[in-house]
Amino acid sequence: IIQYQVDDVMTYIDKDWSEGGSFIKLGFDVVGEKNVFAHYFDVEKQQFVDVLNKNNNCITIYKSGLLKLLFRVKE
């Protein structure tokens, strides 16, 4: 914050791992949230794909969502 003289600091929290309590205690505010969403993993290609279709052999992985947090350095 001092070195780059930023106005704010933004981060995302993966809700599978945390609810952001430590960041909130440090003064971050929750400014956005993405609810449950799916990722598709192609078993044959061993990679995530953007679209699920009949041509890929995919498993669906559901994520708990994301929190967007913002620490306002300058109001």
N, CA, C, O and CB atoms as a CASP TS submission, in Angstrom:
PFRMAT TS
TARGET T0000
AUTHOR 0000-0000-0000
METHOD Language model
MODEL 1
PARENT N/A
ATOM      1  N   ILE     1       0.842  -1.191   0.000  1.00  0.00           N
ATOM      2  CA  ILE     1       0.000   0.000   0.000  1.00  0.00           C
ATOM      3  C   ILE     1       0.879   1.243   0.000  1.00  0.00           C
ATOM      4  O   ILE     1       0.610   2.190  -0.738  1.00  0.00           O
ATOM      5  CB  ILE     1      -0.953   0.004   1.219  1.00  0.00           C
ATOM      6  N   ILE     2       1.923   1.248   0.817  1.00  0.00           N
ATOM      7  CA  ILE     2       2.811   2.407   0.873  1.00  0.00           C
ATOM      8  C   ILE     2       3.650   2.505  -0.399  1.00  0.00           C
ATOM      9  O   ILE     2       3.784   3.588  -0.970  1.00  0.00           O
ATOM     10  CB  ILE     2       3.723   2.327   2.107  1.00  0.00           C
ATOM     11  N   GLN     3       4.212   1.391  -0.843  1.00  0.00           N
ATOM     12  CA  GLN     3       5.105   1.407  -1.999  1.00  0.00           C
ATOM     13  C   GLN     3       4.397   1.849  -3.272  1.00  0.00           C
ATOM     14  O   GLN     3       4.952   2.645  -4.029  1.00  0.00           O
ATOM     15  CB  GLN     3       5.708   0.039  -2.205  1.00  0.00           C
ATOM     16  N   TYR     4       3.186   1.356  -3.529  1.00  0.00           N
ATOM     17  CA  TYR     4       2.495   1.655  -4.785  1.00  0.00           C
ATOM     18  C   TYR     4       1.420   2.731  -4.642  1.00  0.00           C
ATOM     19  O   TYR     4       0.835   3.142  -5.644  1.00  0.00           O
ATOM     20  CB  TYR     4       1.871   0.399  -5.328  1.00  0.00           C
ATOM     21  N   GLN     5       1.150   3.187  -3.446  1.00  0.00           N
ATOM     22  CA  GLN     5       0.171   4.239  -3.171  1.00  0.00           C
ATOM     23  C   GLN     5      -1.182   3.970  -3.837  1.00  0.00           C
ATOM     24  O   GLN     5      -1.713   4.802  -4.573  1.00  0.00           O
ATOM     25  CB  GLN     5       0.711   5.579  -3.637  1.00  0.00           C
ATOM     26  N   VAL     6      -1.717   2.783  -3.556  1.00  0.00           N
ATOM     27  CA  VAL     6      -2.987   2.376  -4.147  1.00  0.00           C
ATOM     28  C   VAL     6      -4.169   2.984  -3.398  1.00  0.00           C
ATOM     29  O   VAL     6      -4.057   3.353  -2.229  1.00  0.00           O
ATOM     30  CB  VAL     6      -3.101   0.854  -4.157  1.00  0.00           C
ATOM     31  N   ASP     7      -5.295   3.082  -4.084  1.00  0.00           N
ATOM     32  CA  ASP     7      -6.528   3.563  -3.462  1.00  0.00           C
ATOM     33  C   ASP     7      -7.279   2.439  -2.755  1.00  0.00           C
ATOM     34  O   ASP     7      -7.972   2.670  -1.764  1.00  0.00           O
ATOM     35  CB  ASP     7      -7.428   4.208  -4.507  1.00  0.00           C
ATOM     36  N   ASP     8      -7.133   1.211  -3.279  1.00  0.00           N
ATOM     37  CA  ASP     8      -7.795   0.075  -2.662  1.00  0.00           C
ATOM     38  C   ASP     8      -7.079  -1.220  -3.047  1.00  0.00           C
ATOM     39  O   ASP     8      -6.259  -1.250  -3.965  1.00  0.00           O
ATOM     40  CB  ASP     8      -9.277   0.021  -3.077  1.00  0.00           C
ATOM     41  N   VAL     9      -7.416  -2.296  -2.312  1.00  0.00           N
ATOM     42  CA  VAL     9      -6.875  -3.633  -2.560  1.00  0.00           C
ATOM     43  C   VAL     9      -8.066  -4.570  -2.700  1.00  0.00           C
ATOM     44  O   VAL     9      -8.965  -4.559  -1.859  1.00  0.00           O
ATOM     45  CB  VAL     9      -5.898  -4.102  -1.401  1.00  0.00           C
ATOM     46  N   MET    10      -8.082  -5.388  -3.767  1.00  0.00           N
ATOM     47  CA  MET    10      -9.193  -6.292  -4.027  1.00  0.00           C
ATOM     48  C   MET    10      -8.677  -7.724  -4.046  1.00  0.00           C
ATOM     49  O   MET    10      -7.568  -7.983  -4.512  1.00  0.00           O
ATOM     50  CB  MET    10      -9.896  -5.941  -5.362  1.00  0.00           C
ATOM     51  N   THR    11      -9.488  -8.657  -3.535  1.00  0.00           N
ATOM     52  CA  THR    11      -9.146 -10.081  -3.586  1.00  0.00           C
ATOM     53  C   THR    11     -10.424 -10.897  -3.707  1.00  0.00           C
ATOM     54  O   THR    11     -11.522 -10.413  -3.431  1.00  0.00           O
ATOM     55  CB  THR    11      -8.336 -10.512  -2.326  1.00  0.00           C
ATOM     56  N   TYR    12     -10.255 -12.138  -4.124  1.00  0.00           N
ATOM     57  CA  TYR    12     -11.363 -13.084  -4.175  1.00  0.00           C
ATOM     58  C   TYR    12     -11.114 -14.193  -3.159  1.00  0.00           C
ATOM     59  O   TYR    12      -9.971 -14.587  -2.928  1.00  0.00           O
ATOM     60  CB  TYR    12     -11.533 -13.671  -5.605  1.00  0.00           C
ATOM     61  N   ILE    13     -12.177 -14.687  -2.560  1.00  0.00           N
ATOM     62  CA  ILE    13     -12.123 -15.800  -1.628  1.00  0.00           C
ATOM     63  C   ILE    13     -12.902 -16.965  -2.242  1.00  0.00           C
ATOM     64  O   ILE    13     -14.056 -16.803  -2.640  1.00  0.00           O
ATOM     65  CB  ILE    13     -12.702 -15.398  -0.225  1.00  0.00           C
ATOM     66  N   ASP    14     -12.277 -18.121  -2.315  1.00  0.00           N
ATOM     67  CA  ASP    14     -12.942 -19.338  -2.767  1.00  0.00           C
ATOM     68  C   ASP    14     -13.736 -19.894  -1.586  1.00  0.00           C
ATOM     69  O   ASP    14     -13.154 -20.304  -0.581  1.00  0.00           O
ATOM     70  CB  ASP    14     -11.906 -20.396  -3.314  1.00  0.00           C
ATOM     71  N   LYS    15     -15.057 -19.908  -1.707  1.00  0.00           N
ATOM     72  CA  LYS    15     -15.918 -20.317  -0.599  1.00  0.00           C
ATOM     73  C   LYS    15     -15.821 -21.809  -0.269  1.00  0.00           C
ATOM     74  O   LYS    15     -16.360 -22.248   0.747  1.00  0.00           O
ATOM     75  CB  LYS    15     -17.343 -19.972  -0.920  1.00  0.00           C
ATOM     76  N   ASP    16     -15.140 -22.593  -1.114  1.00  0.00           N
ATOM     77  CA  ASP    16     -14.863 -23.987  -0.754  1.00  0.00           C
ATOM     78  C   ASP    16     -13.868 -24.048   0.393  1.00  0.00           C
ATOM     79  O   ASP    16     -13.830 -25.032   1.132  1.00  0.00           O
ATOM     80  CB  ASP    16     -14.325 -24.768  -1.969  1.00  0.00           C
ATOM     81  N   TRP    17     -13.068 -23.010   0.547  1.00  0.00           N
ATOM     82  CA  TRP    17     -11.984 -23.020   1.529  1.00  0.00           C
ATOM     83  C   TRP    17     -12.187 -22.053   2.691  1.00  0.00           C
ATOM     84  O   TRP    17     -11.646 -22.279   3.774  1.00  0.00           O
ATOM     85  CB  TRP    17     -10.700 -22.698   0.849  1.00  0.00           C
ATOM     86  N   SER    18     -12.961 -20.971   2.489  1.00  0.00           N
ATOM     87  CA  SER    18     -13.063 -19.952   3.534  1.00  0.00           C
ATOM     88  C   SER    18     -14.296 -19.090   3.311  1.00  0.00           C
ATOM     89  O   SER    18     -14.833 -19.023   2.206  1.00  0.00           O
ATOM     90  CB  SER    18     -11.797 -19.075   3.566  1.00  0.00           C
ATOM     91  N   GLU    19     -14.727 -18.447   4.355  1.00  0.00           N
ATOM     92  CA  GLU    19     -15.796 -17.440   4.264  1.00  0.00           C
ATOM     93  C   GLU    19     -15.214 -16.029   4.381  1.00  0.00           C
ATOM     94  O   GLU    19     -15.963 -15.054   4.445  1.00  0.00           O
ATOM     95  CB  GLU    19     -16.860 -17.674   5.370  1.00  0.00           C
ATOM     96  N   GLY    20     -13.891 -15.917   4.408  1.00  0.00           N
ATOM     97  CA  GLY    20     -13.239 -14.618   4.395  1.00  0.00           C
ATOM     98  C   GLY    20     -13.120 -13.923   5.730  1.00  0.00           C
ATOM     99  O   GLY    20     -12.811 -12.732   5.768  1.00  0.00           O
ATOM    100  N   GLY    21     -13.355 -14.625   6.834  1.00  0.00           N
ATOM    101  CA  GLY    21     -13.348 -14.013   8.158  1.00  0.00           C
ATOM    102  C   GLY    21     -12.074 -13.269   8.499  1.00  0.00           C
ATOM    103  O   GLY    21     -12.126 -12.194   9.095  1.00  0.00           O
ATOM    104  N   SER    22     -10.926 -13.825   8.130  1.00  0.00           N
ATOM    105  CA  SER    22      -9.650 -13.164   8.433  1.00  0.00           C
ATOM    106  C   SER    22      -9.519 -11.849   7.681  1.00  0.00           C
ATOM    107  O   SER    22      -9.037 -10.859   8.231  1.00  0.00           O
ATOM    108  CB  SER    22      -8.473 -14.082   8.085  1.00  0.00           C
ATOM    109  N   PHE    23      -9.949 -11.837   6.417  1.00  0.00           N
ATOM    110  CA  PHE    23      -9.887 -10.608   5.631  1.00  0.00           C
ATOM    111  C   PHE    23     -10.838  -9.554   6.182  1.00  0.00           C
ATOM    112  O   PHE    23     -10.504  -8.370   6.227  1.00  0.00           O
ATOM    113  CB  PHE    23     -10.214 -10.895   4.168  1.00  0.00           C
ATOM    114  N   ILE    24     -12.021  -9.987   6.599  1.00  0.00           N
ATOM    115  CA  ILE    24     -13.009  -9.050   7.146  1.00  0.00           C
ATOM    116  C   ILE    24     -12.484  -8.435   8.442  1.00  0.00           C
ATOM    117  O   ILE    24     -12.685  -7.246   8.688  1.00  0.00           O
ATOM    118  CB  ILE    24     -14.366  -9.765   7.396  1.00  0.00           C
ATOM    119  N   LYS    25     -11.809  -9.239   9.275  1.00  0.00           N
ATOM    120  CA  LYS    25     -11.204  -8.704  10.500  1.00  0.00           C
ATOM    121  C   LYS    25     -10.126  -7.671  10.199  1.00  0.00           C
ATOM    122  O   LYS    25      -9.895  -6.759  10.993  1.00  0.00           O
ATOM    123  CB  LYS    25     -10.612  -9.834  11.332  1.00  0.00           C
ATOM    124  N   LEU    26      -9.466  -7.813   9.051  1.00  0.00           N
ATOM    125  CA  LEU    26      -8.432  -6.854   8.649  1.00  0.00           C
ATOM    126  C   LEU    26      -9.002  -5.570   8.048  1.00  0.00           C
ATOM    127  O   LEU    26      -8.260  -4.624   7.785  1.00  0.00           O
ATOM    128  CB  LEU    26      -7.502  -7.499   7.654  1.00  0.00           C
ATOM    129  N   GLY    27     -10.321  -5.535   7.829  1.00  0.00           N
ATOM    130  CA  GLY    27     -10.948  -4.326   7.309  1.00  0.00           C
ATOM    131  C   GLY    27     -11.473  -4.425   5.890  1.00  0.00           C
ATOM    132  O   GLY    27     -11.937  -3.427   5.338  1.00  0.00           O
ATOM    133  N   PHE    28     -11.413  -5.609   5.284  1.00  0.00           N
ATOM    134  CA  PHE    28     -11.978  -5.796   3.948  1.00  0.00           C
ATOM    135  C   PHE    28     -13.496  -5.851   4.036  1.00  0.00           C
ATOM    136  O   PHE    28     -14.045  -6.343   5.022  1.00  0.00           O
ATOM    137  CB  PHE    28     -11.426  -7.083   3.289  1.00  0.00           C
ATOM    138  N   ASP    29     -14.177  -5.348   3.008  1.00  0.00           N
ATOM    139  CA  ASP    29     -15.632  -5.416   2.896  1.00  0.00           C
ATOM    140  C   ASP    29     -16.002  -6.363   1.766  1.00  0.00           C
ATOM    141  O   ASP    29     -15.335  -6.395   0.732  1.00  0.00           O
ATOM    142  CB  ASP    29     -16.241  -4.010   2.657  1.00  0.00           C
ATOM    143  N   VAL    30     -17.077  -7.141   1.967  1.00  0.00           N
ATOM    144  CA  VAL    30     -17.594  -7.988   0.895  1.00  0.00           C
ATOM    145  C   VAL    30     -18.352  -7.073  -0.067  1.00  0.00           C
ATOM    146  O   VAL    30     -19.319  -6.421   0.327  1.00  0.00           O
ATOM    147  CB  VAL    30     -18.524  -9.146   1.455  1.00  0.00           C
ATOM    148  N   VAL    31     -17.914  -7.025  -1.330  1.00  0.00           N
ATOM    149  CA  VAL    31     -18.547  -6.146  -2.314  1.00  0.00           C
ATOM    150  C   VAL    31     -19.196  -6.918  -3.455  1.00  0.00           C
ATOM    151  O   VAL    31     -19.816  -6.318  -4.333  1.00  0.00           O
ATOM    152  CB  VAL    31     -17.529  -5.181  -2.874  1.00  0.00           C
ATOM    153  N   GLY    32     -19.059  -8.242  -3.451  1.00  0.00           N
ATOM    154  CA  GLY    32     -19.673  -9.052  -4.487  1.00  0.00           C
ATOM    155  C   GLY    32     -19.630 -10.517  -4.115  1.00  0.00           C
ATOM    156  O   GLY    32     -18.837 -10.939  -3.273  1.00  0.00           O
ATOM    157  N   GLU    33     -20.497 -11.288  -4.754  1.00  0.00           N
ATOM    158  CA  GLU    33     -20.542 -12.713  -4.472  1.00  0.00           C
ATOM    159  C   GLU    33     -21.013 -13.457  -5.710  1.00  0.00           C
ATOM    160  O   GLU    33     -21.951 -13.034  -6.386  1.00  0.00           O
ATOM    161  CB  GLU    33     -21.463 -13.011  -3.270  1.00  0.00           C
ATOM    162  N   LYS    34     -20.356 -14.558  -5.992  1.00  0.00           N
ATOM    163  CA  LYS    34     -20.795 -15.461  -7.051  1.00  0.00           C
ATOM    164  C   LYS    34     -21.228 -16.746  -6.364  1.00  0.00           C
ATOM    165  O   LYS    34     -20.455 -17.353  -5.623  1.00  0.00           O
ATOM    166  CB  LYS    34     -19.656 -15.722  -8.125  1.00  0.00           C
ATOM    167  N   ASN    35     -22.467 -17.159  -6.613  1.00  0.00           N
ATOM    168  CA  ASN    35     -23.005 -18.349  -5.960  1.00  0.00           C
ATOM    169  C   ASN    35     -22.478 -19.620  -6.611  1.00  0.00           C
ATOM    170  O   ASN    35     -21.598 -19.567  -7.469  1.00  0.00           O
ATOM    171  CB  ASN    35     -24.530 -18.334  -6.002  1.00  0.00           C
ATOM    172  N   VAL    36     -23.006 -20.736  -6.210  1.00  0.00           N
ATOM    173  CA  VAL    36     -22.572 -22.045  -6.701  1.00  0.00           C
ATOM    174  C   VAL    36     -22.493 -22.035  -8.230  1.00  0.00           C
ATOM    175  O   VAL    36     -23.387 -21.529  -8.908  1.00  0.00           O
ATOM    176  CB  VAL    36     -23.537 -23.158  -6.217  1.00  0.00           C
ATOM    177  N   PHE    37     -21.395 -22.608  -8.762  1.00  0.00           N
ATOM    178  CA  PHE    37     -21.242 -22.725 -10.211  1.00  0.00           C
ATOM    179  C   PHE    37     -20.499 -24.018 -10.529  1.00  0.00           C
ATOM    180  O   PHE    37     -19.867 -24.613  -9.657  1.00  0.00           O
ATOM    181  CB  PHE    37     -20.487 -21.492 -10.799  1.00  0.00           C
ATOM    182  N   ALA    38     -20.583 -24.444 -11.790  1.00  0.00           N
ATOM    183  CA  ALA    38     -20.012 -25.721 -12.200  1.00  0.00           C
ATOM    184  C   ALA    38     -18.756 -25.530 -13.041  1.00  0.00           C
ATOM    185  O   ALA    38     -18.637 -24.579 -13.814  1.00  0.00           O
ATOM    186  CB  ALA    38     -21.038 -26.530 -12.977  1.00  0.00           C
ATOM    187  N   HIS    39     -17.829 -26.458 -12.868  1.00  0.00           N
ATOM    188  CA  HIS    39     -16.663 -26.620 -13.743  1.00  0.00           C
ATOM    189  C   HIS    39     -16.819 -27.981 -14.400  1.00  0.00           C
ATOM    190  O   HIS    39     -17.378 -28.904 -13.809  1.00  0.00           O
ATOM    191  CB  HIS    39     -15.283 -26.502 -12.945  1.00  0.00           C
ATOM    192  N   TYR    40     -16.324 -28.101 -15.622  1.00  0.00           N
ATOM    193  CA  TYR    40     -16.400 -29.376 -16.330  1.00  0.00           C
ATOM    194  C   TYR    40     -14.988 -29.885 -16.598  1.00  0.00           C
ATOM    195  O   TYR    40     -14.171 -29.187 -17.198  1.00  0.00           O
ATOM    196  CB  TYR    40     -17.196 -29.231 -17.658  1.00  0.00           C
ATOM    197  N   PHE    41     -14.710 -31.103 -16.150  1.00  0.00           N
ATOM    198  CA  PHE    41     -13.385 -31.704 -16.317  1.00  0.00           C
ATOM    199  C   PHE    41     -13.482 -32.834 -17.313  1.00  0.00           C
ATOM    200  O   PHE    41     -14.194 -33.812 -17.081  1.00  0.00           O
ATOM    201  CB  PHE    41     -12.817 -32.213 -14.967  1.00  0.00           C
ATOM    202  N   ASP    42     -12.759 -32.709 -18.441  1.00  0.00           N
ATOM    203  CA  ASP    42     -12.722 -33.731 -19.476  1.00  0.00           C
ATOM    204  C   ASP    42     -11.754 -34.822 -19.028  1.00  0.00           C
ATOM    205  O   ASP    42     -10.547 -34.596 -18.938  1.00  0.00           O
ATOM    206  CB  ASP    42     -12.298 -33.129 -20.860  1.00  0.00           C
ATOM    207  N   VAL    43     -12.293 -36.005 -18.749  1.00  0.00           N
ATOM    208  CA  VAL    43     -11.501 -37.110 -18.217  1.00  0.00           C
ATOM    209  C   VAL    43     -10.477 -37.593 -19.246  1.00  0.00           C
ATOM    210  O   VAL    43      -9.353 -37.927 -18.871  1.00  0.00           O
ATOM    211  CB  VAL    43     -12.416 -38.270 -17.794  1.00  0.00           C
ATOM    212  N   GLU    44     -10.832 -37.637 -20.516  1.00  0.00           N
ATOM    213  CA  GLU    44      -9.914 -38.114 -21.556  1.00  0.00           C
ATOM    214  C   GLU    44      -8.760 -37.144 -21.783  1.00  0.00           C
ATOM    215  O   GLU    44      -7.609 -37.563 -21.905  1.00  0.00           O
ATOM    216  CB  GLU    44     -10.668 -38.332 -22.864  1.00  0.00           C
ATOM    217  N   LYS    45      -9.064 -35.862 -21.840  1.00  0.00           N
ATOM    218  CA  LYS    45      -8.034 -34.849 -22.099  1.00  0.00           C
ATOM    219  C   LYS    45      -7.295 -34.423 -20.838  1.00  0.00           C
ATOM    220  O   LYS    45      -6.259 -33.762 -20.909  1.00  0.00           O
ATOM    221  CB  LYS    45      -8.657 -33.637 -22.747  1.00  0.00           C
ATOM    222  N   GLN    46      -7.839 -34.808 -19.677  1.00  0.00           N
ATOM    223  CA  GLN    46      -7.257 -34.434 -18.380  1.00  0.00           C
ATOM    224  C   GLN    46      -7.124 -32.916 -18.233  1.00  0.00           C
ATOM    225  O   GLN    46      -6.084 -32.412 -17.812  1.00  0.00           O
ATOM    226  CB  GLN    46      -5.883 -35.093 -18.207  1.00  0.00           C
ATOM    227  N   GLN    47      -8.194 -32.198 -18.588  1.00  0.00           N
ATOM    228  CA  GLN    47      -8.198 -30.743 -18.459  1.00  0.00           C
ATOM    229  C   GLN    47      -9.621 -30.235 -18.290  1.00  0.00           C
ATOM    230  O   GLN    47     -10.588 -30.914 -18.638  1.00  0.00           O
ATOM    231  CB  GLN    47      -7.535 -30.085 -19.685  1.00  0.00           C
ATOM    232  N   PHE    48      -9.730 -29.031 -17.751  1.00  0.00           N
ATOM    233  CA  PHE    48     -11.031 -28.385 -17.630  1.00  0.00           C
ATOM    234  C   PHE    48     -11.441 -27.820 -18.977  1.00  0.00           C
ATOM    235  O   PHE    48     -10.602 -27.327 -19.732  1.00  0.00           O
ATOM    236  CB  PHE    48     -11.001 -27.274 -16.560  1.00  0.00           C
ATOM    237  N   VAL    49     -12.723 -27.890 -19.277  1.00  0.00           N
ATOM    238  CA  VAL    49     -13.265 -27.342 -20.520  1.00  0.00           C
ATOM    239  C   VAL    49     -14.355 -26.345 -20.176  1.00  0.00           C
ATOM    240  O   VAL    49     -14.958 -26.413 -19.105  1.00  0.00           O
ATOM    241  CB  VAL    49     -13.815 -28.467 -21.444  1.00  0.00           C
ATOM    242  N   ASP    50     -14.605 -25.416 -21.094  1.00  0.00           N
ATOM    243  CA  ASP    50     -15.595 -24.366 -20.856  1.00  0.00           C
ATOM    244  C   ASP    50     -17.029 -24.836 -21.062  1.00  0.00           C
ATOM    245  O   ASP    50     -17.949 -24.360 -20.398  1.00  0.00           O
ATOM    246  CB  ASP    50     -15.322 -23.197 -21.758  1.00  0.00           C
ATOM    247  N   VAL    51     -17.213 -25.784 -21.996  1.00  0.00           N
ATOM    248  CA  VAL    51     -18.566 -26.178 -22.383  1.00  0.00           C
ATOM    249  C   VAL    51     -18.730 -27.681 -22.227  1.00  0.00           C
ATOM    250  O   VAL    51     -17.847 -28.461 -22.585  1.00  0.00           O
ATOM    251  CB  VAL    51     -18.871 -25.748 -23.835  1.00  0.00           C
ATOM    252  N   LEU    52     -19.856 -28.064 -21.697  1.00  0.00           N
ATOM    253  CA  LEU    52     -20.204 -29.468 -21.570  1.00  0.00           C
ATOM    254  C   LEU    52     -21.041 -29.846 -22.781  1.00  0.00           C
ATOM    255  O   LEU    52     -22.109 -29.273 -22.998  1.00  0.00           O
ATOM    256  CB  LEU    52     -20.968 -29.753 -20.235  1.00  0.00           C
ATOM    257  N   ASN    53     -20.569 -30.808 -23.577  1.00  0.00           N
ATOM    258  CA  ASN    53     -21.367 -31.274 -24.711  1.00  0.00           C
ATOM    259  C   ASN    53     -21.249 -32.789 -24.827  1.00  0.00           C
ATOM    260  O   ASN    53     -20.504 -33.421 -24.078  1.00  0.00           O
ATOM    261  CB  ASN    53     -20.914 -30.588 -26.028  1.00  0.00           C
ATOM    262  N   LYS    54     -21.991 -33.367 -25.771  1.00  0.00           N
ATOM    263  CA  LYS    54     -22.048 -34.829 -25.885  1.00  0.00           C
ATOM    264  C   LYS    54     -20.735 -35.434 -26.364  1.00  0.00           C
ATOM    265  O   LYS    54     -20.546 -36.645 -26.243  1.00  0.00           O
ATOM    266  CB  LYS    54     -23.159 -35.228 -26.830  1.00  0.00           C
ATOM    267  N   ASN    55     -19.815 -34.624 -26.909  1.00  0.00           N
ATOM    268  CA  ASN    55     -18.558 -35.142 -27.433  1.00  0.00           C
ATOM    269  C   ASN    55     -17.466 -35.272 -26.380  1.00  0.00           C
ATOM    270  O   ASN    55     -16.458 -35.935 -26.622  1.00  0.00           O
ATOM    271  CB  ASN    55     -18.077 -34.260 -28.534  1.00  0.00           C
ATOM    272  N   ASN    56     -17.644 -34.660 -25.226  1.00  0.00           N
ATOM    273  CA  ASN    56     -16.587 -34.820 -24.223  1.00  0.00           C
ATOM    274  C   ASN    56     -17.045 -35.713 -23.077  1.00  0.00           C
ATOM    275  O   ASN    56     -18.217 -35.754 -22.702  1.00  0.00           O
ATOM    276  CB  ASN    56     -16.154 -33.454 -23.680  1.00  0.00           C
ATOM    277  N   ASN    57     -16.066 -36.417 -22.547  1.00  0.00           N
ATOM    278  CA  ASN    57     -16.296 -37.340 -21.437  1.00  0.00           C
ATOM    279  C   ASN    57     -15.971 -36.581 -20.152  1.00  0.00           C
ATOM    280  O   ASN    57     -14.862 -36.677 -19.626  1.00  0.00           O
ATOM    281  CB  ASN    57     -15.421 -38.657 -21.575  1.00  0.00           C
ATOM    282  N   CYS    58     -16.950 -35.828 -19.655  1.00  0.00           N
ATOM    283  CA  CYS    58     -16.694 -34.897 -18.557  1.00  0.00           C
ATOM    284  C   CYS    58     -17.375 -35.308 -17.264  1.00  0.00           C
ATOM    285  O   CYS    58     -18.408 -35.977 -17.246  1.00  0.00           O
ATOM    286  CB  CYS    58     -17.145 -33.518 -18.942  1.00  0.00           C
ATOM    287  N   ILE    59     -16.743 -34.872 -16.184  1.00  0.00           N
ATOM    288  CA  ILE    59     -17.406 -34.912 -14.889  1.00  0.00           C
ATOM    289  C   ILE    59     -17.661 -33.464 -14.482  1.00  0.00           C
ATOM    290  O   ILE    59     -16.886 -32.566 -14.809  1.00  0.00           O
ATOM    291  CB  ILE    59     -16.543 -35.682 -13.809  1.00  0.00           C
ATOM    292  N   THR    60     -18.733 -33.261 -13.781  1.00  0.00           N
ATOM    293  CA  THR    60     -19.096 -31.918 -13.338  1.00  0.00           C
ATOM    294  C   THR    60     -18.655 -31.739 -11.891  1.00  0.00           C
ATOM    295  O   THR    60     -18.935 -32.571 -11.028  1.00  0.00           O
ATOM    296  CB  THR    60     -20.626 -31.671 -13.486  1.00  0.00           C
ATOM    297  N   ILE    61     -17.956 -30.628 -11.649  1.00  0.00           N
ATOM    298  CA  ILE    61     -17.493 -30.298 -10.309  1.00  0.00           C
ATOM    299  C   ILE    61     -18.159 -28.990  -9.909  1.00  0.00           C
ATOM    300  O   ILE    61     -18.004 -27.971 -10.582  1.00  0.00           O
ATOM    301  CB  ILE    61     -15.925 -30.190 -10.245  1.00  0.00           C
ATOM    302  N   TYR    62     -18.894 -29.027  -8.818  1.00  0.00           N
ATOM    303  CA  TYR    62     -19.583 -27.828  -8.352  1.00  0.00           C
ATOM    304  C   TYR    62     -18.738 -27.100  -7.313  1.00  0.00           C
ATOM    305  O   TYR    62     -18.275 -27.699  -6.343  1.00  0.00           O
ATOM    306  CB  TYR    62     -20.959 -28.188  -7.765  1.00  0.00           C
ATOM    307  N   LYS    63     -18.545 -25.815  -7.526  1.00  0.00           N
ATOM    308  CA  LYS    63     -17.826 -24.957  -6.591  1.00  0.00           C
ATOM    309  C   LYS    63     -18.843 -24.233  -5.715  1.00  0.00           C
ATOM    310  O   LYS    63     -19.953 -23.939  -6.159  1.00  0.00           O
ATOM    311  CB  LYS    63     -16.912 -23.939  -7.345  1.00  0.00           C
ATOM    312  N   SER    64     -18.467 -23.948  -4.479  1.00  0.00           N
ATOM    313  CA  SER    64     -19.376 -23.286  -3.535  1.00  0.00           C
ATOM    314  C   SER    64     -19.592 -21.813  -3.832  1.00  0.00           C
ATOM    315  O   SER    64     -20.543 -21.211  -3.332  1.00  0.00           O
ATOM    316  CB  SER    64     -18.850 -23.431  -2.142  1.00  0.00           C
ATOM    317  N   GLY    65     -18.725 -21.233  -4.636  1.00  0.00           N
ATOM    318  CA  GLY    65     -18.876 -19.829  -5.002  1.00  0.00           C
ATOM    319  C   GLY    65     -17.652 -19.017  -4.626  1.00  0.00           C
ATOM    320  O   GLY    65     -16.667 -19.547  -4.114  1.00  0.00           O
ATOM    321  N   LEU    66     -17.732 -17.734  -4.886  1.00  0.00           N
ATOM    322  CA  LEU    66     -16.640 -16.805  -4.623  1.00  0.00           C
ATOM    323  C   LEU    66     -17.156 -15.571  -3.896  1.00  0.00           C
ATOM    324  O   LEU    66     -18.300 -15.157  -4.085  1.00  0.00           O
ATOM    325  CB  LEU    66     -15.946 -16.403  -5.931  1.00  0.00           C
ATOM    326  N   LEU    67     -16.303 -14.992  -3.068  1.00  0.00           N
ATOM    327  CA  LEU    67     -16.573 -13.682  -2.473  1.00  0.00           C
ATOM    328  C   LEU    67     -15.563 -12.698  -3.039  1.00  0.00           C
ATOM    329  O   LEU    67     -14.379 -13.015  -3.154  1.00  0.00           O
ATOM    330  CB  LEU    67     -16.500 -13.731  -0.904  1.00  0.00           C
ATOM    331  N   LYS    68     -16.020 -11.521  -3.386  1.00  0.00           N
ATOM    332  CA  LYS    68     -15.121 -10.444  -3.807  1.00  0.00           C
ATOM    333  C   LYS    68     -15.018  -9.472  -2.636  1.00  0.00           C
ATOM    334  O   LYS    68     -16.024  -8.944  -2.162  1.00  0.00           O
ATOM    335  CB  LYS    68     -15.640  -9.719  -5.124  1.00  0.00           C
ATOM    336  N   LEU    69     -13.777  -9.239  -2.171  1.00  0.00           N
ATOM    337  CA  LEU    69     -13.551  -8.353  -1.030  1.00  0.00           C
ATOM    338  C   LEU    69     -12.715  -7.168  -1.440  1.00  0.00           C
ATOM    339  O   LEU    69     -11.856  -7.272  -2.316  1.00  0.00           O
ATOM    340  CB  LEU    69     -12.874  -9.100   0.116  1.00  0.00           C
ATOM    341  N   LEU    70     -12.969  -6.039  -0.806  1.00  0.00           N
ATOM    342  CA  LEU    70     -12.285  -4.794  -1.116  1.00  0.00           C
ATOM    343  C   LEU    70     -11.845  -4.105   0.169  1.00  0.00           C
ATOM    344  O   LEU    70     -12.633  -3.928   1.098  1.00  0.00           O
ATOM    345  CB  LEU    70     -13.191  -3.868  -1.942  1.00  0.00           C
ATOM    346  N   PHE    71     -10.575  -3.719   0.205  1.00  0.00           N
ATOM    347  CA  PHE    71     -10.057  -2.914   1.306  1.00  0.00           C
ATOM    348  C   PHE    71      -9.828  -1.519   0.747  1.00  0.00           C
ATOM    349  O   PHE    71      -8.984  -1.314  -0.126  1.00  0.00           O
ATOM    350  CB  PHE    71      -8.728  -3.526   1.921  1.00  0.00           C
ATOM    351  N   ARG    72     -10.600  -0.555   1.267  1.00  0.00           N
ATOM    352  CA  ARG    72     -10.503   0.827   0.781  1.00  0.00           C
ATOM    353  C   ARG    72      -9.432   1.569   1.569  1.00  0.00           C
ATOM    354  O   ARG    72      -9.585   1.829   2.763  1.00  0.00           O
ATOM    355  CB  ARG    72     -11.872   1.558   0.899  1.00  0.00           C
ATOM    356  N   VAL    73      -8.350   1.905   0.883  1.00  0.00           N
ATOM    357  CA  VAL    73      -7.256   2.642   1.504  1.00  0.00           C
ATOM    358  C   VAL    73      -7.640   4.108   1.593  1.00  0.00           C
ATOM    359  O   VAL    73      -7.442   4.749   2.625  1.00  0.00           O
ATOM    360  CB  VAL    73      -5.934   2.464   0.710  1.00  0.00           C
ATOM    361  N   LYS    74      -8.193   4.636   0.504  1.00  0.00           N
ATOM    362  CA  LYS    74      -8.622   6.051   0.457  1.00  0.00           C
ATOM    363  C   LYS    74     -10.108   6.083   0.166  1.00  0.00           C
ATOM    364  O   LYS    74     -10.579   5.405  -0.746  1.00  0.00           O
ATOM    365  CB  LYS    74      -7.825   6.868  -0.630  1.00  0.00           C
ATOM    366  N   GLU    75     -10.829   6.844   0.912  1.00  0.00           N
ATOM    367  CA  GLU    75     -12.278   6.982   0.701  1.00  0.00           C
ATOM    368  C   GLU    75     -12.588   7.975  -0.380  1.00  0.00           C
ATOM    369  O   GLU    75     -13.757   8.211  -0.684  1.00  0.00           O
ATOM    370  CB  GLU    75     -12.969   7.398   1.978  1.00  0.00           C
TER
END
